[in-house]
């Protein structure tokens, strides 16, 4: 699905801090939304959790930098980090090029599947993104 020029794949779950989650069995890949990466600009540095780290839903687990700001990486779901995207660690600009594909950040073994119910999907996610876009447009006026 596309929302006002921003890509928003239907099969993903979305977290209010502009993170996405792709569930594969009891694992989840996590990344930054298209809206957030476009707003940020070219990402020049990223700090991610490490393999083996336990992350807790809604907690800050890393950060990213661009020429104009510092953003926070959140854990949209609790669990153990089982892999980190080394390519993004070496070249963070991959996030700007392909935020939902090669630009994924880390993968978690989900510790509580019911937490997925607190994330947004489908129409709810679309409406949320529209609100976020509108807020941003208002701030720019």
Secondary structure, DSSP 8 states (H G I E B T S, - for coil): -EETTEE--TTSEEETTTEEEEEETTEEEEEE-HHHHHHH-SEEEEE---TT-EE-TT-EEEEEEESS-EEEEE-SS-EEEEEE-HHHHH-TTHHHH-TTTTT--EEEEES-GGGGGGSB-HHHHHHHHHHHHHHHHHHH-
